[in-house]
Amino acid sequence: MDDRVMDDRTDPAEGPPYADCVRCGEPTEYPASRPGATLCPLCEWQEGQRTACSG
């Protein structure tokens, strides 16, 4: 018997209000009170790829 619980929620985790990504508008992992430009994980990764090869 399989006792694992299937959890297919797509909602962000419970917690403080999360800031929206300044590029795509998706929720980020950062609270809304964080200063500066916040990026979602995908946009952060893309930004890292762009800056890594700009030398």
C-alpha positions as CSV (number, residue, x, y, z in Angstrom):
1,M,0.0,0.0,0.0
2,D,1.3,3.5,-0.9
3,D,0.9,5.9,2.0
4,R,2.4,8.9,0.2
5,V,0.2,12.0,-0.2
6,M,-0.2,13.4,-3.6
7,D,0.3,17.2,-3.5
8,D,-0.2,18.9,-6.9
9,R,-0.9,22.4,-5.6
10,T,0.5,25.2,-7.8
11,D,-0.1,27.9,-5.2
12,P,2.9,29.5,-3.7
13,A,3.8,28.5,-0.1
14,E,1.9,30.1,2.7
15,G,3.7,33.1,4.3
16,P,4.2,36.8,3.8
17,P,2.9,38.6,0.7
18,Y,5.5,37.8,-2.0
19,A,6.9,40.4,-4.3
20,D,6.1,40.1,-8.1
21,C,9.0,39.6,-10.5
22,V,9.8,42.9,-12.2
23,R,10.3,41.2,-15.6
24,C,7.5,38.7,-15.9
25,G,5.1,39.4,-13.0
26,E,5.3,35.9,-11.5
27,P,5.5,35.6,-7.7
28,T,9.1,35.5,-6.4
29,E,10.6,33.7,-3.3
30,Y,11.1,37.1,-1.6
31,P,8.8,39.1,0.6
32,A,7.1,42.2,-0.8
33,S,9.0,44.3,1.8
34,R,12.4,43.4,0.2
35,P,14.1,46.5,-1.3
36,G,15.4,46.5,-4.9
37,A,14.4,44.7,-8.0
38,T,13.1,41.2,-7.3
39,L,13.2,38.4,-9.9
40,C,11.5,35.0,-10.0
41,P,13.8,31.9,-10.1
42,L,13.5,31.6,-13.9
43,C,14.3,35.3,-14.6
44,E,17.2,35.1,-12.0
45,W,18.6,32.1,-13.9
46,Q,18.3,33.8,-17.3
47,E,20.0,36.9,-15.9
48,G,22.8,34.8,-14.7
49,Q,23.2,33.2,-18.1
50,R,23.3,36.6,-19.8
51,T,25.9,38.1,-17.4
52,A,28.1,35.0,-17.4
53,C,28.8,35.3,-21.1
54,S,29.1,39.1,-21.4
55,G,32.9,39.3,-20.7
